[in-house]
Amino acid sequence: MWQLKLRIQSRSPTDTRALAACLATDCETHWNDDVSFDVHLEENACKDLRAMWNTRLRGLIATDSVLKVFGKHS
């Protein structure tokens, strides 16, 4: 069994909530406090874990990019 744990915290609690929301349909998020959350991925094969990791990370990167653009123009 392969496992990956990631703790996520953004520039503000609002941005962190947005990042958690982008993962809502892909995996469970576990809040540590008001400013960070964890994601835990578990797969039988390493290649499957890598694929799941890549998918989640692309979603986080895209959401973070949108938040940066909105932050510059608000």
N, CA, C and O atoms as CSV, one atom per row, in Angstrom:
chain,resi,resn,atom,element,x,y,z
A,1,MET,N,N,0.840,-1.182,0.000
A,1,MET,CA,C,0.000,0.000,0.000
A,1,MET,C,C,0.888,1.248,0.000
A,1,MET,O,O,1.835,1.348,0.779
A,2,TRP,N,N,0.574,2.177,-0.865
A,2,TRP,CA,C,1.296,3.445,-0.970
A,2,TRP,C,C,0.421,4.551,-0.399
A,2,TRP,O,O,-0.785,4.585,-0.646
A,3,GLN,N,N,1.028,5.455,0.365
A,3,GLN,CA,C,0.284,6.535,0.994
A,3,GLN,C,C,1.003,7.864,0.810
A,3,GLN,O,O,2.229,7.931,0.731
A,4,LEU,N,N,0.203,8.911,0.746
A,4,LEU,CA,C,0.749,10.251,0.659
A,4,LEU,C,C,-0.117,11.158,1.519
A,4,LEU,O,O,-1.344,11.116,1.433
A,5,LYS,N,N,0.517,11.974,2.345
A,5,LYS,CA,C,-0.194,12.955,3.156
A,5,LYS,C,C,0.357,14.331,2.829
A,5,LYS,O,O,1.568,14.530,2.737
A,6,LEU,N,N,-0.558,15.276,2.656
A,6,LEU,CA,C,-0.166,16.636,2.310
A,6,LEU,C,C,-0.908,17.609,3.207
A,6,LEU,O,O,-2.129,17.518,3.337
A,7,ARG,N,N,-0.190,18.541,3.829
A,7,ARG,CA,C,-0.810,19.613,4.613
A,7,ARG,C,C,-0.813,20.861,3.747
A,7,ARG,O,O,0.209,21.233,3.171
A,8,ILE,N,N,-1.974,21.504,3.659
A,8,ILE,CA,C,-2.154,22.648,2.773
A,8,ILE,C,C,-2.572,23.870,3.582
A,8,ILE,O,O,-3.490,23.811,4.399
A,9,GLN,N,N,-1.874,24.986,3.335
A,9,GLN,CA,C,-2.200,26.272,3.937
A,9,GLN,C,C,-1.844,27.343,2.918
A,9,GLN,O,O,-0.731,27.353,2.394
A,10,SER,N,N,-2.774,28.238,2.634
A,10,SER,CA,C,-2.538,29.284,1.643
A,10,SER,C,C,-2.249,30.617,2.327
A,10,SER,O,O,-1.990,30.677,3.529
A,11,ARG,N,N,-2.302,31.680,1.534
A,11,ARG,CA,C,-1.978,33.019,2.035
A,11,ARG,C,C,-2.971,33.541,3.066
A,11,ARG,O,O,-2.610,34.345,3.924
A,12,SER,N,N,-4.211,33.092,2.988
A,12,SER,CA,C,-5.242,33.538,3.921
A,12,SER,C,C,-6.196,32.371,4.179
A,12,SER,O,O,-6.245,31.422,3.396
A,13,PRO,N,N,-6.950,32.440,5.269
A,13,PRO,CA,C,-7.942,31.380,5.515
A,13,PRO,C,C,-8.967,31.261,4.382
A,13,PRO,O,O,-9.417,30.161,4.063
A,14,THR,N,N,-9.329,32.385,3.781
A,14,THR,CA,C,-10.286,32.359,2.665
A,14,THR,C,C,-9.708,31.600,1.478
A,14,THR,O,O,-10.401,30.786,0.868
A,15,ASP,N,N,-8.455,31.856,1.146
A,15,ASP,CA,C,-7.802,31.140,0.041
A,15,ASP,C,C,-7.652,29.659,0.373
A,15,ASP,O,O,-7.806,28.807,-0.503
A,16,THR,N,N,-7.356,29.352,1.621
A,16,THR,CA,C,-7.221,27.947,2.024
A,16,THR,C,C,-8.557,27.224,1.874
A,16,THR,O,O,-8.596,26.077,1.429
A,17,ARG,N,N,-9.653,27.891,2.243
A,17,ARG,CA,C,-10.986,27.277,2.071
A,17,ARG,C,C,-11.287,27.047,0.587
A,17,ARG,O,O,-11.897,26.041,0.222
A,18,ALA,N,N,-10.861,27.976,-0.261
A,18,ALA,CA,C,-11.060,27.817,-1.708
A,18,ALA,C,C,-10.281,26.607,-2.229
A,18,ALA,O,O,-10.784,25.857,-3.066
A,19,LEU,N,N,-9.068,26.419,-1.738
A,19,LEU,CA,C,-8.273,25.261,-2.154
A,19,LEU,C,C,-8.936,23.959,-1.697
A,19,LEU,O,O,-8.954,22.977,-2.439
A,20,ALA,N,N,-9.473,23.952,-0.491
A,20,ALA,CA,C,-10.183,22.761,-0.008
A,20,ALA,C,C,-11.421,22.499,-0.858
A,20,ALA,O,O,-11.738,21.349,-1.163
A,21,ALA,N,N,-12.117,23.561,-1.237
A,21,ALA,CA,C,-13.324,23.412,-2.058
A,21,ALA,C,C,-13.004,22.813,-3.423
A,21,ALA,O,O,-13.804,22.054,-3.970
A,22,CYS,N,N,-11.850,23.147,-3.973
A,22,CYS,CA,C,-11.504,22.614,-5.302
A,22,CYS,C,C,-11.269,21.108,-5.249
A,22,CYS,O,O,-11.338,20.435,-6.277
A,23,LEU,N,N,-10.991,20.574,-4.059
A,23,LEU,CA,C,-10.761,19.136,-3.903
A,23,LEU,C,C,-12.009,18.385,-3.454
A,23,LEU,O,O,-11.970,17.166,-3.290
A,24,ALA,N,N,-13.109,19.094,-3.254
A,24,ALA,CA,C,-14.304,18.501,-2.642
A,24,ALA,C,C,-14.821,17.262,-3.371
A,24,ALA,O,O,-15.306,16.329,-2.731
A,25,THR,N,N,-14.726,17.243,-4.679
A,25,THR,CA,C,-15.253,16.089,-5.420
A,25,THR,C,C,-14.199,15.012,-5.653
A,25,THR,O,O,-14.520,13.928,-6.139
A,26,ASP,N,N,-12.943,15.302,-5.311
A,26,ASP,CA,C,-11.853,14.361,-5.584
A,26,ASP,C,C,-11.413,13.554,-4.370
A,26,ASP,O,O,-11.078,12.376,-4.497
A,27,CYS,N,N,-11.412,14.180,-3.188
A,27,CYS,CA,C,-10.924,13.484,-1.996
A,27,CYS,C,C,-11.423,14.195,-0.744
A,27,CYS,O,O,-11.926,15.317,-0.801
A,28,GLU,N,N,-11.273,13.516,0.379
A,28,GLU,CA,C,-11.657,14.103,1.659
A,28,GLU,C,C,-10.569,15.041,2.154
A,28,GLU,O,O,-9.377,14.800,1.962
A,29,THR,N,N,-11.007,16.114,2.793
A,29,THR,CA,C,-10.074,17.023,3.438
A,29,THR,C,C,-10.316,16.952,4.934
A,29,THR,O,O,-11.456,16.827,5.379
A,30,HIS,N,N,-9.258,17.031,5.700
A,30,HIS,CA,C,-9.336,16.963,7.154
A,30,HIS,C,C,-8.722,18.241,7.722
A,30,HIS,O,O,-7.511,18.452,7.645
A,31,TRP,N,N,-9.580,19.092,8.293
A,31,TRP,CA,C,-9.112,20.381,8.802
A,31,TRP,C,C,-8.348,20.197,10.101
A,31,TRP,O,O,-8.794,19.477,10.995
A,32,ASN,N,N,-7.196,20.849,10.204
A,32,ASN,CA,C,-6.388,20.838,11.416
A,32,ASN,C,C,-6.790,21.977,12.341
A,32,ASN,O,O,-6.811,21.827,13.563
A,33,ASP,N,N,-7.106,23.108,11.745
A,33,ASP,CA,C,-7.511,24.326,12.437
A,33,ASP,C,C,-8.174,25.206,11.385
A,33,ASP,O,O,-8.601,24.705,10.345
A,34,ASP,N,N,-8.266,26.481,11.634
A,34,ASP,CA,C,-8.926,27.374,10.668
A,34,ASP,C,C,-8.064,27.736,9.473
A,34,ASP,O,O,-8.553,28.343,8.520
A,35,VAL,N,N,-6.777,27.369,9.508
A,35,VAL,CA,C,-5.880,27.847,8.452
A,35,VAL,C,C,-5.180,26.748,7.667
A,35,VAL,O,O,-4.427,27.055,6.742
A,36,SER,N,N,-5.399,25.480,7.998
A,36,SER,CA,C,-4.741,24.422,7.230
A,36,SER,C,C,-5.579,23.141,7.255
A,36,SER,O,O,-6.364,22.898,8.172
A,37,PHE,N,N,-5.381,22.341,6.216
A,37,PHE,CA,C,-6.061,21.057,6.139
A,37,PHE,C,C,-5.118,20.024,5.540
A,37,PHE,O,O,-4.121,20.365,4.905
A,38,ASP,N,N,-5.448,18.770,5.751
A,38,ASP,CA,C,-4.656,17.660,5.231
A,38,ASP,C,C,-5.448,16.893,4.187
A,38,ASP,O,O,-6.675,16.808,4.242
A,39,VAL,N,N,-4.716,16.342,3.240
A,39,VAL,CA,C,-5.259,15.420,2.249
A,39,VAL,C,C,-4.458,14.129,2.388
A,39,VAL,O,O,-3.232,14.157,2.493
A,40,HIS,N,N,-5.150,13.014,2.387
A,40,HIS,CA,C,-4.493,11.720,2.521
A,40,HIS,C,C,-4.906,10.863,1.330
A,40,HIS,O,O,-6.090,10.592,1.128
A,41,LEU,N,N,-3.929,10.446,0.555
A,41,LEU,CA,C,-4.174,9.575,-0.593
A,41,LEU,C,C,-3.581,8.209,-0.306
A,41,LEU,O,O,-2.510,8.102,0.292
A,42,GLU,N,N,-4.271,7.172,-0.728
A,42,GLU,CA,C,-3.806,5.804,-0.497
A,42,GLU,C,C,-4.180,4.948,-1.706
A,42,GLU,O,O,-5.344,4.891,-2.102
A,43,GLU,N,N,-3.197,4.296,-2.274
A,43,GLU,CA,C,-3.407,3.445,-3.450
A,43,GLU,C,C,-2.562,2.184,-3.323
A,43,GLU,O,O,-1.541,2.178,-2.635
A,44,ASN,N,N,-2.989,1.129,-3.983
A,44,ASN,CA,C,-2.238,-0.127,-3.954
A,44,ASN,C,C,-0.957,-0.057,-4.777
A,44,ASN,O,O,0.060,-0.641,-4.400
A,45,ALA,N,N,-1.005,0.649,-5.889
A,45,ALA,CA,C,0.153,0.722,-6.785
A,45,ALA,C,C,0.728,2.134,-6.795
A,45,ALA,O,O,-0.007,3.120,-6.740
A,46,CYS,N,N,2.032,2.213,-6.864
A,46,CYS,CA,C,2.716,3.500,-6.884
A,46,CYS,C,C,2.269,4.346,-8.077
A,46,CYS,O,O,2.059,5.550,-7.929
A,47,LYS,N,N,2.123,3.748,-9.236
A,47,LYS,CA,C,1.721,4.510,-10.429
A,47,LYS,C,C,0.325,5.097,-10.263
A,47,LYS,O,O,0.049,6.181,-10.776
A,48,ASP,N,N,-0.566,4.392,-9.549
A,48,ASP,CA,C,-1.901,4.921,-9.296
A,48,ASP,C,C,-1.848,6.096,-8.320
A,48,ASP,O,O,-2.564,7.083,-8.490
A,49,LEU,N,N,-1.009,5.987,-7.311
A,49,LEU,CA,C,-0.843,7.090,-6.363
A,49,LEU,C,C,-0.289,8.321,-7.075
A,49,LEU,O,O,-0.743,9.439,-6.830
A,50,ARG,N,N,0.681,8.121,-7.949
A,50,ARG,CA,C,1.250,9.234,-8.717
A,50,ARG,C,C,0.180,9.907,-9.564
A,50,ARG,O,O,0.134,11.135,-9.636
A,51,ALA,N,N,-0.679,9.122,-10.206
A,51,ALA,CA,C,-1.756,9.682,-11.036
A,51,ALA,C,C,-2.736,10.487,-10.180
A,51,ALA,O,O,-3.156,11.575,-10.573
A,52,MET,N,N,-3.099,9.955,-9.014
A,52,MET,CA,C,-4.013,10.666,-8.117
A,52,MET,C,C,-3.371,11.959,-7.605
A,52,MET,O,O,-4.028,12.997,-7.526
A,53,TRP,N,N,-2.089,11.886,-7.260
A,53,TRP,CA,C,-1.350,13.058,-6.793
A,53,TRP,C,C,-1.334,14.134,-7.876
A,53,TRP,O,O,-1.616,15.300,-7.600
A,54,ASN,N,N,-1.003,13.745,-9.109
A,54,ASN,CA,C,-0.935,14.708,-10.210
A,54,ASN,C,C,-2.276,15.397,-10.436
A,54,ASN,O,O,-2.330,16.607,-10.658
A,55,THR,N,N,-3.353,14.625,-10.380
A,55,THR,CA,C,-4.688,15.191,-10.585
A,55,THR,C,C,-5.010,16.211,-9.507
A,55,THR,O,O,-5.469,17.312,-9.811
A,56,ARG,N,N,-4.775,15.860,-8.258
A,56,ARG,CA,C,-5.068,16.781,-7.150
A,56,ARG,C,C,-4.194,18.028,-7.225
A,56,ARG,O,O,-4.670,19.144,-7.015
A,57,LEU,N,N,-2.928,17.831,-7.524
A,57,LEU,CA,C,-2.009,18.964,-7.571
A,57,LEU,C,C,-2.366,19.935,-8.703
A,57,LEU,O,O,-2.288,21.150,-8.522
A,58,ARG,N,N,-2.751,19.411,-9.854
A,58,ARG,CA,C,-3.164,20.293,-10.963
A,58,ARG,C,C,-4.365,21.139,-10.557
A,58,ARG,O,O,-4.431,22.322,-10.892
A,59,GLY,N,N,-5.318,20.542,-9.837
A,59,GLY,CA,C,-6.477,21.297,-9.362
A,59,GLY,C,C,-6.085,22.390,-8.385
A,59,GLY,O,O,-6.607,23.503,-8.448
A,60,LEU,N,N,-5.160,22.071,-7.474
A,60,LEU,CA,C,-4.689,23.070,-6.507
A,60,LEU,C,C,-3.942,24.205,-7.199
A,60,LEU,O,O,-4.125,25.373,-6.859
A,61,ILE,N,N,-3.107,23.862,-8.163
A,61,ILE,CA,C,-2.339,24.883,-8.884
A,61,ILE,C,C,-3.271,25.801,-9.673
A,61,ILE,O,O,-3.090,27.019,-9.671
A,62,ALA,N,N,-4.256,25.229,-10.338
A,62,ALA,CA,C,-5.207,26.036,-11.115
A,62,ALA,C,C,-6.000,26.968,-10.197
A,62,ALA,O,O,-6.181,28.143,-10.515
A,63,THR,N,N,-6.465,26.457,-9.080
A,63,THR,CA,C,-7.227,27.281,-8.140
A,63,THR,C,C,-6.362,28.382,-7.560
A,63,THR,O,O,-6.809,29.523,-7.447
A,64,ASP,N,N,-5.128,28.060,-7.191
A,64,ASP,CA,C,-4.222,29.064,-6.655
A,64,ASP,C,C,-3.948,30.161,-7.685
A,64,ASP,O,O,-3.873,31.337,-7.329
A,65,SER,N,N,-3.802,29.791,-8.940
A,65,SER,CA,C,-3.574,30.788,-9.993
A,65,SER,C,C,-4.762,31.730,-10.127
A,65,SER,O,O,-4.578,32.937,-10.283
A,66,VAL,N,N,-5.964,31.199,-10.069
A,66,VAL,CA,C,-7.170,32.036,-10.143
A,66,VAL,C,C,-7.237,32.967,-8.939
A,66,VAL,O,O,-7.560,34.146,-9.084
A,67,LEU,N,N,-6.938,32.450,-7.760
A,67,LEU,CA,C,-6.959,33.288,-6.555
A,67,LEU,C,C,-5.947,34.423,-6.659
A,67,LEU,O,O,-6.230,35.538,-6.220
A,68,LYS,N,N,-4.782,34.163,-7.227
A,68,LYS,CA,C,-3.771,35.217,-7.396
A,68,LYS,C,C,-4.279,36.306,-8.341
A,68,LYS,O,O,-4.086,37.494,-8.081
A,69,VAL,N,N,-4.926,35.905,-9.435
A,69,VAL,CA,C,-5.456,36.884,-10.383
A,69,VAL,C,C,-6.536,37.721,-9.723
A,69,VAL,O,O,-6.525,38.945,-9.853
A,70,PHE,N,N,-7.468,37.092,-9.018
A,70,PHE,CA,C,-8.526,37.850,-8.327
A,70,PHE,C,C,-7.941,38.770,-7.274
A,70,PHE,O,O,-8.438,39.879,-7.075
A,71,GLY,N,N,-6.883,38.324,-6.590
A,71,GLY,CA,C,-6.252,39.149,-5.567
A,71,GLY,C,C,-5.626,40.397,-6.144
A,71,GLY,O,O,-5.613,41.439,-5.489
A,72,LYS,N,N,-5.111,40.316,-7.347
A,72,LYS,CA,C,-4.472,41.472,-7.990
A,72,LYS,C,C,-5.505,42.488,-8.485
A,72,LYS,O,O,-5.211,43.678,-8.598
A,73,HIS,N,N,-6.719,42.006,-8.778
A,73,HIS,CA,C,-7.717,42.873,-9.402
A,73,HIS,C,C,-8.864,43.226,-8.475
A,73,HIS,O,O,-9.858,43.796,-8.924
A,74,SER,N,N,-8.753,42.905,-7.199
A,74,SER,CA,C,-9.872,43.228,-6.299
A,74,SER,C,C,-9.601,44.493,-5.516
A,74,SER,O,O,-10.433,44.912,-4.712
